[in-house]
Amino acid sequence: MGEITSTHWQLDDRELVACISASERKLRRDYAEHLAFLAEADARGTAYSLGYSNTTVLLMHTLNITRQEGNQRLAHAAALNDAKTPTGTVVAASIPLTAKKLDAGEVSIGQVEVIRRFVASLTHLQPDKVSLAEELLIERAAQDDPNALARFGERVVRDIVDPDGKPPNVDQPHRPERELRRHTYSDGHLEFKGRLDAETAVLFNELLKPFEKYEADDPRGYAERGGDAFADVLQQAANCPDLPTHNGLKTEIAVTISLDALKTMAADRVLPETQLTAAEARRICCDAHVLPAVMGGESKPLDIAAPSYTIPAHIRRALVLRDRGCTFPTCERPASVSHGHHIVEWQHGGPTAVDNLVLLCGRHHRLVHRSDWKVELKDDVAWFTPPDFVDPNAA
């Protein structure tokens, strides 16, 4: 690179511009290859296998890019590359002509984004109309910058392929002021939607507000912050002394399994009659409500001991005083919504003691258990070592 740089002054203006154009075409071709890698990683679930909740978070850690840039790259990768579903069905790229042009270095990244967004707004049209729209935009891209191309799309292309616009939604049945619809999937996760009247909406937003405040370098997006805030409000509600009870006890979830089996079971093994893997159960046991029991034949309980917490109240108070909240780098989640994490895992003989525990919020607790992140205490301060794919120079 040094030798090349030293000769730049020898180029005349036309040669210098030609070199800039050639390097731009190379950047575009390299970006097309980059997107192909991203599409493959996202399709095969690489991020999840490495302990991350999604591909965007993996990119943020490995490439030091923003969430917005990571999401845009993944959107480009999905639009420009064929995708294979878990059932083996291949879903064709939504903008295949743009993919060819980018691979040849003939369209810019900004133009790719304009075309992707425009085509995504045409889902109500027949495929031939969508293909025509992409063709017109590709032809125009040779002479327009991204802003001019976007204006051309809205003023010209939309009038050609979609003169009547998107049909209105006439199916608007009357709904009650408050409702909640939810569906639990086979793997245990829950999706829900609903609506609240104005008064309850204010209460709901005010409860979430302290927990979803954006902090500098927060890798979460708006929706993820809201989801985490909602989980925090639920956790605090579960700890409320006035929570309704069943038979005098607060609602509990019981998983019956021998301690030896839980310690030795493969991490990805799903526990019988649950949607929990052994790894997830061990993470929950870091800071769980444990009920020791002696079981007889046919799993009949013979003796039930007094319930105990893996982390006693006095130790948790010490953790709160020391750590103040989640100890993961840059995380500022408060102690009230953080879990106690065993540095040396309890199934490997790690003691439930202050010098073997740190506070982690739910998101980072899951990450540490699922991935190769390491944590240790040095002078009562938690030190984290990232996996080599995040920082190859980490000790």
N, C-alpha and C positions, 0 to 999 in steps of 0.2 A: 504493500500500500504506500509506503514511503517513497519508493521509486516512481510509482505512478503519479503521486502528488507533485513530485519535483518537476514533472514535465508539463504540468497543466499550463504554466505560463507561456509555453511554446505554441499553444493552440491559438489560431485566430478566432474571431467571434463566431463565424459560421461553424467551424469545427467544434467549438465548445458547446454550442447549442445542439449540434448533432449528437455529441456525447451525452448530453443531458437527456435528450429524447430516447437514445438507446438504453440508457440506464433505467429510465422510467418504464420502458417496455419490459425490461428484465424484472423490475420490481413487480409489475402486474402479473407476469408469468409465475414468478415465485409465490405471489399471493394466491394464485389459483391452485398451486400445489399445496400450499399451507391449508387452504380450505378443504382439500381432499383428505388431508390427514385429520383435520378436525371432524369432518363428517364420519370418518371411520371410527374415531375415538368415541364420538357421541353415540353412534349406532351400537357399538359393542359394550357400552357402559364402563369405559375405562375409568372415569372419575369415581364411580361407585366402588369399583373393585379396589381402588387405592384409598378408600375411606372418605371420599368427598361426596357431598350431597348432590352436586350436579357438575356438569362440565365447565360452566362459567366460573365457579369458585376455584376449580382446578387451574384454569387459565390465569386467574388473578394471582394465585400463589406462584405458579411456575414462570409466568411471563411478566409479572409486575405491571399488568394493565388494569384499567378501570373495569368495573362491572359493565358499564355502558359499551365499552369497546369489545369486551368479551361477548356480550349478547349480540352485538352487531355482526361479529365474525361468525358466530354460530348460525345466525339467521342467513348470512350469505352462503355458508357451507350447506345448509339445508336446501336453499333455493337453487343452487348451482350443481348439486350432486344428487344422483339417484340414491334413495335410501331403502334399506331392507328392514321390514318390520320383524318383530319377534316370531311371527308365524311364517316368515320366509317370503312374504309378498314384497315385490319391489315397487316402490313409489317413485315415479319419474320426477326429475328435476322440474321445478315450475318455470324456470327461465333458461332452457337449454341453449338458445341462441346466444344469450349473454355469457353463458359458461364458455362457449367456444371462442367468443371474442376476447374474453379475459385471458384464456389460455394462450391466445395469440398475442396478447399484450396490446389489444386495440381499444379497450375501454378502461376507464379509470375506476378506482374503488368508489368514488363519489357517484359516478354514473351507475354502477352496479346497484348501489343503495336506492337511487331514484327509480330504476326499473323494477327492482324487487318490490318496493312499496306500491308502485302504481299497479303492477300485476296483482298484488295481494288484495287490492281494492276491487278486483273484478271477479270475485268468486261466484257472483250470481249470474255470470255470462256463460255461454256455451264455449267449449274449448277452442273452437276455430276463431271466435272473436278475441279471446285472450291471446292466442298465437299471433293474430294480426296486430294487436297492440304492441306486443314485444318487437315484432318486425319493424314497425314504424319507428319505435323508440331507438332501436339499434341503428337504423339508417340515419337518424338525426344525430345520434351520439358522435358521429365523425366530425361534426361542426359545432356542437354545443357543449358548454361547460355544464356541470350538474344542475345549477340553478336555472339556466336557460332550458335545459332538457325537461326539467320538472314543469316549467311553464308551458312548454310545447305539449307535454302530455295532457295537462288539464285543459288547455284552450283548443287543441286540435284533435289529439288522439281520442280523448273521451267523447267528443262530439261524433266521431266516426264510428266507434265501436259500441258506445253506450249513450245514445242521444236522449233516451228517456230516463236515465238514471236508475238507481237501485229502487226496486219496488217498495212502497211503504209497508210497514207492519200494521196490518189492520186487525190482527188478532190480539186484542188487548183486554182480556177479561178482567172484571172487577176483582180486586184482591183485598183481603183484610189489611188493616194498618200494620199489623205485626204477624210475621210468619217465619218459620224456620224449616227448611227442607234439608235433610241430610241422608247420605248414603255411605255405608261402610263396605269397603271392598274386601275381597278374600284375603288380601295380605294384611288387613287390619287398619289401613289408613282410611281417613274419613274426608269426604268432600261435602260441603254444605253451601247453601245460599239462602237468602232471606231478605226481609225488609223490616224496618222499625218506624214507629211513629216519631214525630219530631222531638217530643220530650225524651223518649227513651234513647233516641239517637244522640242527643246531647250528652246524656249520662254515659253511653257507650264510648263515645269519643274522648270524654274527659278521663275515663278509666284507662284507656289505651295510651293517652298522650304522654305520660311520664316514661313509659317503657319503650315507645317507638321513636323517641327523639333521635335525630340523625347526629352522629358524631363524626369528626374528621377521620378519614381512612376507614370508615365502616364499610366492609365489603358487601353488606346486604343491600338489596334494592328496597323500594318502597313497600312492595307487597310482602317481602320476607320480614321486614321490620314489623309490619302489622301482624303477621302470623305469629312471630315470636312474642310480641306484646300481648296478643290474645292468650297465648299459652301461659304467659306470666300471670295474667289476671286470673285465669282458671286455677293456677297453682296456689295463688294467694287465697282464692275463695275456698279451695279445698282445706286450707289450714285455718279457716275461720272457725272459732268455737261455736258459732251459732248455725253451722252447716247442718241441714236435716240429716237424721240418722236412720239406720235400719236396725231394729232390735237393739237400740242403744249404742250402736257402733257406726262410725262414718263408713261410707262406701269403700270397700277394699277389693282388690283383684288378687286372687290366690292362684299360685302355680305350684303344684305338688310335684317335687322331684327330689331325689336323694342328693345330698351335698356332694358325695363322691362323683356321681354322674354329672352334676352341673360343672364340677371342676375339670373333668377330663373329656367331656363331650366336644366334638369338633365344632369350631366357631360357627360354621354355616349350617349346622344341624338344627332343624326346626323342632322345638319342643313338642311333645305329643299334645294334641288337642288345643294347640295355640297357634298364633301366627308369629311367635317370637323365636328368633334363633338363639342358640346358646350364648353367642357373643352379646346379644342385646340383653339377655337375662343377667349375664354377669355384670354388664354396665349398670343395670338397674340396681343390682345388689350392692353397688358401691355405697349407696345411700338409701337403703330400702327398709321397709317395715318387715321384720322377719319373725315368723311364728314357728318355733321349734315344735315338732310333733313326733310321736312314736306311732308307727302304723303297724297294724296286724295284717292277717290274711285278708285278701280282697280289698286291700287299701283302706281298712277300717281304722279310724283313729283310736288308739288305746290310751294315749296320754298327751295332753296339750300343755306345754309350758307357758309361762307368762310371755307375752309378746315383747320383743326388744328391737331397738334400732341398731343397724349396723354401725352407725356413727351416733353415739350418745349425745344428749343435749349439751352436756358441759364441754365436750370436745368440739362440737359445732360452734358453740359460742366463742371458743378460742380461735377457731378458723376464721370466723367473721371478724374478730378483732385484729387478727394478723393480716388476712388477705383483703378484707374490705369488699371484695366482689370477685368476679371471674378473673383469674390470673393469666389467661391466654394473652399473648402480645396484642396490644391496641384495643382489646375488648374492655368495655366499661359497664358491663351488665352488673347490677347490684347483687349483694350477697343474698338478698331475700329470694331471688330466683335462681341461685346457683346451687349446684350439687357438690357433695364431697367426693373427691376422686382419690382412690388409693394409688400412690405412685408405684409401689410394688403391689401387684394385684393380690386381693385377699385369697384367691384360689391358689396362689403360689406362696402362701404363708405370710403375706404382707400384713403387719399389725395395724389395727385401727388406733393409730396414735397421731398426734399433731404433726410429728416430724415425718410421717408417711402419707400425709393428706394435703391436698390443695383444693381450693374452690374453682369449679368450672361451670359456666352456664351450660344449658342443655345442648346447644349447638356444638360448642367446643368439646364438651364431654363425649359426645358421639364421635367427633372427629378423632380425638386422641385414642379412643378404643378401636376405631375402624382402620386407622392409618398407622404410618411409621413415625409419627411425631413422638418425641420423648420428652419427659419432664423430670426435673430433679430439684431438690431444695439446696440452696447455698446461702448460709447465713439467714435463714428464714425467708428467702426470696425465691420464688419459682423461676427456674430457667428452662426454656424450651428449646429443643433441638429439632429443626425441621427434617423431613426426609430428603434424601440426596437429589430427588427430582425437583425439589423446591429450591434447595441451596446445595450444589455439589461441593462447596467448600466448608460445609458445616462439620464441626468436629464430631 
